[in-house]
Amino acid sequence: MLLGIQHYSYVMRPIPRIIVAGTHSGCGKTTLASGLMAALTARGLAVQPFKVGPDFIDPTHHSAICGRTSRNLDLFMMGEAGVRETFVRASAGADVAVVEGVMGLYDGLEGSDTASTAHVAKVLDAPVLLVVDAGGASRSVHAMVRGYAGFDPAVRVVGVVFNRVGSPRHRAMIEATESIPAYGWVPRRKDLAVGSRHLGLEMAAETGALAGFGAVAEETCDLPGILDLARSAPPLPAPPEVPKQPEAVARIGVARDAAFCFYYADNLDRLARAGADLVFFSPMTDRLPEVDALYLGGGYPELHGEALAASRCREDVRRAVDGGMPVYAECGGLIYLTEWLATPDGDYPMAGVLPAATVMTDRIQALGYVEARAVGGAPVLAPGSGFRGHEFHYSRLDCAPDARFALELLRGRGIDGGRDGLVAQNAVGQYTHAYFTAGFAEGLVQAAAAYRRA
């Protein structure tokens, strides 16, 4: 027997899975992925949904359709091991996993493969169902399909769904030449549409239109064939078991309503595993609950300025910060902590915690991945620690001259040209939507526990 060598055995778990990818943004992959989820769920299957990339909005539709929390799979923020672990854990108990891709199949970070849908397909060894917009073309679509299927031999494009097929004759013209097997022929549908605004589609709580595509998928797609494709995926190694949930050491209030609705499910899970009892509340309608810290996520405070200004919760938050409570806020939460919010519809007083005013703009101010390093000044961000995330906003902050920042950005814009994490007492607000590391979550919970003891 050799000493000093550990041997690990992994349990291989069969997980039927399919990635719904598109040739480009706008080809119909969101509606097709959602329709597939809805149709399979209607057949009585437990469908676990996923979304490639940092998007917050599509997962709300997935979760509403499937009755299971949709998870993000983002290789830039999570790494390959993190993507595999989240995928396998979340798929436990599901009959099939459906992953909606992002942008075009091969569109990754700065023109590379990194964090693309194709990259996720390779990490998960998952078959790909390609959505192709057939509008305005017939035989030419096969040149496109063959190009996508052969571009990277490590990506298994096993089938195609043709979207926006104009008529039976149009379908017959496409069928005359076969490239890879077709598993769906979806006609143009102008009666089913989801509204959008500056940050993307409407949230699931505002519209159920995407669920309506379930009937379309049932009628126009080969669901048994797609399930066979999903079941052809090889087993994946199961991650180590999650330690038993610890006894809660602190209560963390989480703002969750129409104004604050952007959260990564993994972040909330990590806080709970670190010992947080999560208390959800609405800053628009509720008073601040009895908690030891606050987590204010992103969302649409600019659409609810009047309600947020009228609620006494903003005064509760200001008093809590004055009393030393740790507060961590992202994007929409950052806006809420500033002194004023200026919108085209009017100006509204906010919580008045951070020394800045927010101005909504008609142009996008930042969009892309962020890599951040903490430089001190906020108890929830340990100096020297780092994390990755994403920023996307149509606002800017006018900060006081003596404003202090807790984050230096190695990538991204933040609040002030590479600085993010505006600090006041034990509160920090940033434009970056962070994907929490275990250490990040533990830091927030420990800060809350210290406040509780004090």
Buried (B, 14 or more C-beta within 10 A) or exposed (E): EEEEEEEEEEEEEEBBBBBBBBBBEEBBBBBBBBBBBBBBBBBEBBBBBBBBBBBBBBBBBBBBBBEBBBBBBBBBBBBEEBBBBBBBBBBEEBBBBBBBBBBBBBBBBEEEBEBBBBBBBBBBBBBBBBBBBBBEBBEEBBEBBEEBBEEBEEBBBBBBBBBBBBEEEBBEBBEEEEBBEBBBBBBEBEEBEBEEEBBBBBBBEEBEBBBBBBBBBBEBBBBEBBBBBBBBBEEBEBBEEEEEEEEBBBBBBBBBBBBBBBBBBBBBBBBBBBBBBBBEBBBBEBEBBEBBBBBBBBBBBBBBBEBBBEBEBBBBBBEBBEEEBBBBBBBBBBBBBBBBBBBEEEEBBBBBBBBBBBBBEEEEBBEBBBBBBBBBBBBBBBEEBBBBBBBBBBBBBBBEEEBBBBBBBEBBBBBBEBBBBBBBBBBBBBBBBBBBBEBBBBBBBBBBBBBBEE
